[in-house]
Amino acid sequence: VWLKFLAATLTDLALTPGSAWQRVAAQRLAMGRPMLLAAALSAVGALPGSAAGPDQATTVRSGALRGLSGTSCADLGCNATYVPGRACQCNGMCGSFQICCADYEDQCSAITTLNATTPSPALTPAAGGVVPSVAPKDAMSYKGMAWADMSIAGIGEMHFFGIGDWGGLDGTLPTTGDRPSLIVYRGGETAGPHVFPRTRFNKEHSELLCSHHDFVQCYDSSGGTCSSGCGFVEGVDTQPQQLVAAAFKERAAKNKPKFVVNVGDNFYWGGLEINCGSPMSSISATTQHQFDQVFEGIYSGPGFEGAPWLSVLGNHDWGGRVFNNGWDQQIAYTWASNRWVMPAPYWSQTVHFTDLGFSVDVFMIDSNAMDAKEPTEDPEHNLCSSLNNPSGASCSSAGGPPSVDECRDFFWGLWHEQQPWLEQKLADSKADWQIVNTHFPCGHEAAWYTKLHKVYGLDLLITGHRHDQELHANSGMLGGMTCVVTGGGGGISSEATPGEDHSQWYGEAQYGFYDFTISKSSILIESINYDGTVALKATVFPK
């Protein structure tokens, strides 16, 4: 694939007259192969059919791609993150990808590692909380921190969105060593995210209707050779993340969400495809590639400006069946982004709606202990599996599990550490609303969440993990508290067929997200299907 791309690049550039070859270069950059393009351009030098000179000849010097005319950091400004659609970049990681603009070193030399998160003008810090100016020593250093308060002005309707399990496979990511390819079916090698085809069971989970192998056949044949039990819907199951993102963006342009509650499983199959332990003060090329392809290039546009993603880790972000993938780099990305916020596995955010006279406390907690079992148990659903974790696996340098044998104790220790922290935070909260964001779905640790609702006044629980949309209004299993599952973001295929009949599975939809309209007196919850329609509504009142 790489050799074919290189050959196509050289051919396209050689056959393109004059300076127009630079537009071909920009197109190749947009396809997510900047490092290979840099090498190709460096080898070409002065191209046939074009005048040799600084505007046409391209060389790679000091890790930067030089000579793309019409773009400069002086014009574009120095950015914290990759900006999709630009032929060259002016962010602190452009050197790693060899895509820096020609004047990067002159204009942006101060951007050598990660920038501190810069609050958007629309979301300015208020009293309370902090935004640390530097990344932590390790990924656990800021556990329990209160991120800087946000103040939101205005008297119109106020919205926030909820989404989860959204990050598809990055098929253009080069995989090395013993890491599996992220290309699992025909067409999966192209740029952008690709849904992972999981199994489908009946509602009781007692009968396998469609195996992973069966499902892959559906994708390979565009539904032509496909078991009926798979419930495969061509055009929907093949691109759910893109469909949900399109509905997400359309609604964002209208309702302008002030923040996004992100419940985790941000990158399938096993999170970021590097080992834990990278320096927290830098972002690896692999991390940047996956964020660019699966997040930055998908969730952008009108309505998203300044809306932070209040994020937690899902079990797949830790590694799925292992614990030693690059979960710590997702935390580090907080200091490389102006909207990704995950300073620790558990933390809190206060939001003040100043002109409307109310506030909300959002608490992010890590519930992945639910998938942390003894090393010999359930290798398909166990972060601590001795069968799947590599020999000698350790995340001690990142503050994570030191070994397979100590993995279960680490995750359950983290869970038990969070419980008194959250109870105290709820008891001390002066906000009008208290919301918890976590990955595992409504029903886990139900007795404890019931206590949080009845004793400490928790108003709303937002979760994911199950790959569908479930609105449990006034849930009996949670003492009357409303809980949603928003695991239908489309990074992985849904629990059941995304057709019209949802009676054979839980919830009201398979792929989608939630739109929350919040005021001092109520929260209107709308379940938004992948096609933009409203699948279900409910209203929550303060406890």
N, C-alpha and C positions, 0 to 999 in steps of 0.2 A: 504494500500500500504506500509506504514511504517513498520507494523508488519510483513508482508510477506518478506520485504527486510531484516529485522533483523533476521528472522528465516532462510532465505537463507544464510545470512552471517555466522551465527553460524554453520549451517550445513556444508557449504563449508570449513570453517576453521577446524572444528572438524574432517572432513574426509580427510584432506590434511596432508600427513606425513611430518615430519621434518620441516625444515625452509621454505619449499616451500609455507606454508600458507601465508608468507609475500607477495608473488606475488599475491595471491588472495586479500589480503588487498589492495595492490596497484591498482588492477583492480577495487575494490569497490570505492576507492578514485576517480578514473577517471570517475566513473559513477555519481559523483556529490553529494554524500551523506556522506561527511567526518564526520559530527557531530555524525550521527547515528553509523558509523563505529567505531568511537572512543569509544562510549559507549559500543558497542559490544565487542571490543577488551579488554576494561577494565574489563568487566564481565567475559571474558573467562580466562584471566590470563595464567597459564601454560596449554597448550592445550593437549588433548589426542593424543598419538602417537608422542609426541615431548618431548625432554629433557627439564626439567625446568631449567631456567637460564636466564641471562640477554638478550641473543640473541633471546629467544623464548617468554619469558613472557613480556607482554605489559601492562603498567599502564598509567593512565592519571594523570599528576602532573602539577600543576600551569598552567592549560589550554593548555598543550602541549602534543601531541601524542609522546610517547617515544618508543625507542627500535627497529625501523625498520632498520635492518642492511644494510650496503653497501651504506647508504646515510647519509650525514652530511653537516651542513652548512660550515664546514671547507673546504669541497670538492666543494660544490655547489656555495658557496658565498651567501652573503646577498642580497636579491632582493627587488625591490620596489613593485612588484606585484606578483600575483600567476603565477606559471609556469606550464602549462598543462603537464601531463604525469609523474610528479614526485610523489613518494610515500609519501614524506613529504616535507614541505615547509619552506622557510627561509625569508618570507616577514613579514612586520609589522602587518599583520592581521591574521597570522596563528593561533594565540592563540584563536581568536574568533571562528575559525572552528575546533580547537583542532587537527591540523595537522602539528604542528611544528616538525622539526627534533630534535633528542635527545639533540644536542649541541646548540640549538637555543639561549638559554639564555646566554651561554658563548660567542658565536661568534657574535651574532647580538643584544645584549642587548640595543644598542643605538637606534634601530628601535622600538620606542614605539608608535609613531603615524604615521604621513605621512612624506615621504621624499620629499625634494624639487626636482622638475623635473631636471634630469641630461641630458644635451644635448648629443646626440650621437656624436662620433668622426667624423661621416660623415656630421653632421649638427651642426656646432659650432656657438655660438653667435658672431655677429659682432657688430660694434658700433650702438647704438640705441636700444630702448626698454629695458625691464627688465624682469627677471624671479624672482618674489618674493620668498624668501626662506621659507616663511611660508604661510599657507592657510589664506584667508581673514577672518575677523571677521564674516561677513555674505556674502551671495552669490552675493550681489550687490556692494560690496566695491570696486571692480576693474573694474567697468563699464568704457568702453572707453579706457582701457589701451592698450599700444603697447607692445606686447610680444617681447622678445629679438629677434633681427634680426638673421636670419640664413644665413650662407655663404656656398655655395655649389661649390666645386672645380670640374674641369674636362672640357673636350672639346667635349665630345660625345653628343648624343641626350639626352635631358632632358625631363622627363615625370612627370606629376602628375595625380592622379586619382580623380574622383568624384563619390560619392555614397550617397544614402539616403534611408530612410524608410526600413532599413535592419534588425532591431532587433526583432526576433520572440519571442514567448511565452516560458518562462522557466518553463516547466512542473514539474521539480523536486524541485521547490522552495516551501517550506512549507508556506501556507497562513494561517493567523490567524485572529481572530476577524471577522469583517464584510467584509473583503476583498474577492472578488470572486476568485474561483479557476482558475488557468491559464491552466487547462486541458479542452479543449472544444470538443475533438473528440477522438475516439479510437486510442491508441498509443501515445497520447499527454503527457503521464506521464513519458516517457523515457527521458534520459539525452539529452542535446543539445536544440537548438531552434526549435520551431514548428510554422509554418505559421498560422496567424489568418485569417479565411475565412470571407471575407467581402461580401457585396452585389455586384451584377453586374447589371448595367443599360445599356440602349442603348446609343448611342453617344450623343444624345440630352439631356440625363438624364431625359427623359419624361416618360419612361416605365421601370418598374422594371422587369428584366429578371430572376434574381436569388436572393432570400432572404438569409439572414444569415442562417436560419433554413434549407433551401433547400441545401445550400452549405455544411453545416455540414453533411447532409446525404450522400453527395458525398464522403466526407472524411471517414465517418464511414464504407461505403460499398466499398471503393476503386473504386468508379465509377459505381458499380453495380446497385445501386438505386439512380439515379441522374437525375435531371431535365435537359433537353437538353438546356434550356436557360442559365444554369450555364457555359457552355463551358468548363467544367472541363477536364483537361488533366492529367491523372494519370502519376506519375513520374516526372511531372514538377510542377503542382500546389501543390503537396504534399511536395516538398522540395526546394522551390525556393531560400531561403537564402543560402542553401548549394551549389546549382548549380551555383549561381552567385559568391559565395565565391571561388569555385573551378576555375572558369574562371578568377576571380580577381587574385588569387594566381598564376595561370599559366602565366598570362600576366605580373604580378609583377616580377616573376623570370626572365623573358626575358627583361623587360623594366626598372625595378628598379625605381619605382616612388619615387620622393624626398619628397613628402608629399601627403596627402589625404584630399580633401575637403569634409567634412561630413555635409550634409544639414539637418540632424535631423530626428526625429522619430526613435530614437535609441533603444527604448524598447517598445514593444507592450504588453498589450493593453494600459495601462495607465502609462507608464514610470516605474520608480523604485517603487516597491510595499511597500513603507513606506511613512509616512507623512513627509512633509517638516519640517525643524527645527532641524535636527540632527546637532551635532557640526561639524563645517567645518574642524576641526583638526583631525577627525577620519572618518573611513569608516565603515558603518554598515555591519553586516553579510549578510543582504539581498542584499545590494548594491554589495558586493563582489561576492556573488553567481550569481547574474544576469550578472555582467560583465564577470565572468569566463565562464559561460555557453553560453552566447550570443555573446560576443566580443572576449575575450582573446583566447578562445579555437577554434575560427572560423577563425579569420584573423591573421594568423601567418605563418611563413615559409620564405624561400629564397626570397629576394626582398623586404621584409617588414622591414628589420633591419634599425632602426633609422628613419623611415618615420613617422613623427608626423601626427596625425589626427586633422586637424583644424576644430573644431566642433561648431555647434549651437544646440539649443533646438528646437524640433518640438512641435506641439500642443499635441501630445500624450506623450511627455516627461514631460510636465507640468501636465498631467493627463487625457487628451482627453476630457472628459466631466466634469472634475473637475480641480481645480488649485492647490490642496494641496498635490499632491504626491511628491516623492523625487527628484524633479528637481534640488534642491540645492546640492544633493549628486553627481550628474553628474559633477557639477562645482568643488566640493571638490576632485573628483577623479583625477583631474589635478595634484594634489600633491601626488598621490599614484601611478602614472604611468610615464613611460618614453616615452610615445607616445600619450596619450590622452591629448589634449590641449583644454580647455574651461574655462578660468579663470573668465569669466563673461558672461552675456547674449549678450553683444556686445563688440567687441575688434578688434585688428588688428595685422597683421603679415607681416613683410617685409622679402623677400627672395632675396639674392644677388647671382647671378650666376657669380662668380668672374672671372673665366678664359674666360667666354664668353662675359663679359662686359655688362650685363643687369641685371635688377631687376624687381620685381613684388611686389605690395602691395595688400594684400588680406584683405578684410574687412568683418568681421562676424557680422551680425545684426539679431535681433529678430523681426520677422514679425508676431508673434502670436496674435497680436491685431486683425488680420483678423478673428479670431475665438472667440473674446471677445465681447459678446453682453449683452443686458439687461438681468437680471436674469430670467425673465419669457419667454424669446424668445428661440426658436429653441433648445430644450434640447439635441438633437442628435449631434449638432455641436456648442457647446457653453461652453467654459472653465468656464464661470461665472454662469452656470445654477443653479437656486435655487432648481430645482427638483433633480439634481444629486449630488451636493455638500452636504457634511454632515452638520448638524446643527452646527453652530459655527466655520465653517472652517476658518482658518487664517494662513497665512504664514508671519506675521509681524516680527517674530523673525528671519526669513531668509532674510528679506528685500523685501519680495514679497507682494502679495495682502493681505491687512489686514482683508477683509471680503468679502462675496458674494456681498453685496451692493456696495462695493468700487472696485470690481474686474475689471469691464469694464474700469473705469477711470484709474486704475493702468496700464493696458496693453496699452491703447491708450496714456497715459502719457509717457510710456516708448518708444512708437513708435515716438511720436513727439519730444522726447528728443534726439533720435538717428538721426533724419533728419538733423538738423544743424550741429551735430557732424560729420556726414559722408560728408556733403557738404564741411566743412572746411578741413577735412582730404584729400579729393580729390583735393581741391584747393592747398593744401600744398605739395601734393605728388610729389616727384622727380623721382619716379620709371618709368620705360618704360611701364609697364602694371599696370592697376588697375582692380581688380576683386572683385565682391561682392558675398558672400555666405550667403544665407538665406533660410528659410524653404518654405514659401508659393510660389506657382508656378508662372511662367511667366504670366503676365496679371494683377496681383494685383498691385494697386497704379501705374498704367502704366504711367500716366502723370508725376509723380515724377521721375521714373526711366528714362523716356525720357529726362527729364531735366538733370539728372546726366550724361547721355551719351552726350548730345549735348553741355551742358554748362561746365561740369566739366571733361569730357573726360573718363567716365567709359567705359571700353572696353568689359566686359563680365559679365553676370549675371548667377549664378549657383544656381538652386532651386530644390525643391522636392515636397512633399505633395500629388500630384497626382501620383497614383501608376502605373507608366509606364515610358517610356523613350521618351522624346520629344526634338528634336533638331530644334530650331527655328532660322535659320540662317538669319541675316539681317532683323530682325522682324519689320514689319511695325507698329505693335502696340507699339513698343518701340523706334521709331524714327530711325530704321535701326540697332539697337544694337542686337547682337546675345545673345540668352538666351537658356539655357537647363533646362529641368525637369529631374532629375535623382531620381525618386521616386520608381524605380523598384528593390530595393535591396532585396526584398523577405521576409521581416518581416510580411507582410500582402499580401493577394492575390491581383493580378493585377486588373486593371480596366476592362479589357476584356480578352478573352481567349488568351493564349500564343501560339496559332497556327500560321500557315503560313500567313494567311490573316489578315493584320492589317488595312484594309480599313474601318472597322466598328468602329474604335476608333482613337483618336489623336495619333500622334507620330509614331515612326518607330519600336518600340518593347515594350514588356510588362515588362519583368524582365531583368535587366542588370545594367551596370555602364558606365562611360565615361573614356576614356584615352586621356589626353591632352599632345601633344608634343609641348613644348614651346621653342621659340628662341627669339632673339632680334627683328626679323622682322615679326613673325607670330605665331599663335597657331593653330595647326591642332587638330581638335576635331573628335574623333572616338567613335561612339556609339557601345558598345560591348554587344551583346546578351548573355543570360545565357549560351549558348553553346559555347561561345568563338568566334563566327563569328562577323564580322563587319557589323552592320545593316545600318549605314549611316555615312557620313563624311561631314565636312565643315571646312573652314579655316577662321580665324579672323585675321585682321591686326590692328595695333595700331591706336587709334583715334587721 
